[in-house]
């Protein structure tokens, strides 16, 4: 077979500078992606390292810490009736239960109101109303939590909790929970609405064609079809509520980073996040090495909880994708 | 009960108000035997119906009946308003925010757009099958019982209703052993027959079918067409179809729609060109446009 006239080598090599530039771009964006991964790994790693160090410190406290401790130091410090790192009371269950109470209160507010908003926006609102309301909802999601925390402290606590339950100034887990709930509504509403709007319109038509009212269609067709997305919304919102710090820090009423164990929402208390913020910002006057270490221990517990919730949420979201 | 009373009332008033019409007499006494074809009665009548989307008139001046126990077809090129007219009959257009109906659409002599008419009640009596099969992501059984459930039919009747509906949609033998499996596991043709069964389960008088076979293969299409012939013994059917052969095969009467430039809006608006017995439409149409369409010269 005859070969066409031989061409000079390099005919097809193109512009070498451009190829080099392409490689550089590749490296830069890969580095950007890698950075966030490395940072995450670093955070988790240091968290874990310091948490382990804290536990080890409990087993073998340094001389200084030991001198300050009243009743000696050991693993028993992890189980008492209060969280008071100043006095080496590292009762994590106080904070866990505090977080639980705040989260339950928050979700009791955010789940029905968020879901209701989502149903309204997705099923009832006209296009014109939705175009106005949806952005407002998204702006609400952007309110700094410290603002809402202040609102919870100065308004919700005295006016809602104080008045209704006859508390003095109303600072309590309940007030904090209500504040966190308000903060979580937009997130809950937004994800739920996305889930409901992804239900095919043809199903709504089928239901209407069979003589169903909008209410029936929503309850019997749209919500069941969107259930995985709604569960995911609930979990993401829960995760957000557990992680919320500022509102609780301001409104839950724990002072000097000391909180007594309680399951009563009307009492003052603290959560994992608020205790960490309190500890790290040094509002607690004396911070021993061991007390500071407890921050990482609590942080790690918190990380494990939210990670678990996010993994579960991810599963549900995936399942939504499979259906449609 | 309310509807029953309303109907009686409408029967009285329709004698004087309903437009005189040669081929159809408005409502007759309940229980009259199946009428002779040439004199059959209209269950639904459209008189001078126009449908608007906002200010745009999508289709205008449609006058045609749906006769009892007949299959009435609407044919015509895309965008000529067939589906729009169909949706005006069970008030599905209400779900499109800007849609508006002018003229008289009546069922048993009752103005379907009258003030005290509940669209939900209308849709229970005038069922609908859509272009694409749209079963609920529920079990086969739950798909069928959805309508009866919301209509308040007693639970102990559901089992019979499920069998009866699936039988009348000619799909019982294929699904009777897996009633609790998801309807989404069925083939497209089976899903569409399930949707027909679902529509039938609410015991409507009229079945509207919006291109029910357009998403199906020829074999599934053939089955649905056979099924329609059986269904017309119990129901009055109106079908929209792109497929002229299908209209010729299945329908008793046929309306041909086309689009014309509307002087009012300067846009193309659908209109009914001719309505007649199917045989006549396909063999000896009176309008040249119909002839051009059915002989394949246009569209």
Interface residues (C-beta under 8 A of the other chain):
Chain A: X126 X127 X200 X202 X203 X204 X205 X206 X207 X208 X209 X210 X211 X212 X213 X216 X220 X221 X224 X225 X323
Chain B: X90 X92 X95 X97 X120 X121 X123 X124 X127 X128 X130 X132 X134 X135 X136 X137 X138 X146 X147 X150 X151 X195 X198 X199 X202
